[in-house]
Amino acid sequence: MEKSYCPVDTFINVIKGKRKATIILHLYQGDKRYRDLVRLLPDISERMLSKQLKELEEDTLIHKTIFPEVPPKVVYSLTPTGRTIQPILKEMLKGGLLFEKIIEKGAF
């Protein structure tokens, strides 16, 4: 995570990426296994999903728990920081829905 000139830019730089915000919103509903996330995000390749999960973990928004089983069981959950930003992402979702309506009406 790199600090930007503006705190808003810092926030956006952390959550921007292929479906990072959506991953956080899914994890807010409960812990998920990797396969659950693959199923919930069919428009993203597994390679890209793995990359985004790794970046979210490095930025301390999610936690990865590996259970020593065969085959290994991996569960992703939100950290306290990830839980804190969830309301912001919900508001961004509302903003996205507003802009989608505007786009559908051809107002842009």
C-alpha positions in Angstrom: 0.0 0.0 0.0 1.4 3.3 -1.0 0.4 6.7 0.5 -0.8 9.2 -2.1 -1.0 13.0 -2.0 -4.7 12.8 -1.2 -6.2 10.3 1.3 -9.1 9.6 -1.2 -6.5 8.6 -3.8 -4.8 6.3 -1.2 -8.2 4.6 -0.5 -9.0 4.2 -4.2 -5.5 2.9 -5.0 -6.0 0.1 -2.4 -9.5 -1.0 -3.5 -9.1 -0.5 -7.3 -8.5 -3.7 -9.2 -10.5 -6.4 -10.9 -13.4 -6.9 -8.5 -11.6 -6.1 -5.2 -14.6 -4.2 -3.8 -16.9 -7.0 -4.8 -14.7 -9.5 -3.0 -14.9 -7.4 0.1 -18.6 -7.1 -0.1 -19.0 -10.9 -0.5 -16.7 -11.5 2.5 -18.7 -9.1 4.6 -21.6 -11.6 4.2 -19.3 -14.3 5.7 -16.1 -16.2 5.3 -15.6 -17.8 2.0 -13.5 -20.6 0.6 -11.6 -20.0 -2.6 -14.1 -22.1 -4.7 -17.0 -20.1 -3.3 -15.3 -16.9 -4.6 -14.7 -18.5 -8.0 -18.4 -19.3 -8.2 -19.5 -15.8 -7.0 -17.2 -14.1 -9.5 -17.6 -15.9 -12.8 -16.3 -13.0 -14.9 -12.8 -13.1 -13.4 -10.1 -15.6 -14.2 -8.8 -17.8 -11.4 -5.3 -16.3 -11.9 -6.7 -12.7 -11.6 -8.8 -13.7 -8.5 -5.7 -15.2 -6.8 -3.8 -12.0 -7.6 -6.5 -9.7 -6.2 -6.8 -11.9 -3.1 -3.1 -11.7 -2.5 -3.1 -7.9 -2.9 -6.1 -7.5 -0.5 -4.2 -9.7 2.0 -1.0 -7.6 1.6 -3.1 -4.5 2.2 -4.5 -6.0 5.4 -8.1 -6.0 4.2 -8.6 -9.8 4.2 -7.1 -12.7 6.1 -6.3 -16.1 4.6 -6.5 -19.1 6.9 -5.0 -22.4 5.6 -6.2 -25.5 7.4 -3.6 -28.4 7.4 -5.8 -30.9 5.6 -5.5 -33.0 2.5 -6.5 -31.3 0.2 -5.7 -28.0 2.0 -8.7 -26.0 3.0 -8.3 -22.2 2.5 -10.8 -19.7 4.0 -10.8 -16.0 3.4 -12.3 -13.5 5.9 -12.3 -9.8 6.4 -9.9 -8.2 8.9 -11.2 -5.4 11.2 -9.9 -2.9 8.6 -11.8 -4.7 5.8 -15.0 -4.6 8.0 -14.5 -0.9 8.6 -14.5 0.0 4.9 -17.6 -2.1 4.0 -20.1 0.8 4.6 -18.0 3.0 2.3 -18.2 0.3 -0.4 -22.0 0.0 0.1 -22.3 3.7 -0.6 -20.2 3.4 -3.7 -22.5 0.6 -4.8 -25.4 3.0 -4.5 -23.5 5.6 -6.5 -22.8 3.0 -9.2 -26.5 2.1 -9.4 -27.3 5.8 -9.8 -24.9 6.2 -12.6 -26.1 3.0 -14.3 -29.6 4.5 -14.4 -28.2 7.8 -15.9 -26.3 5.8 -18.5 -29.4 3.7 -19.4 -31.4 6.9 -20.0 -28.6 8.2 -22.3 -28.0 11.3 -20.2 -24.2 11.0 -20.5 
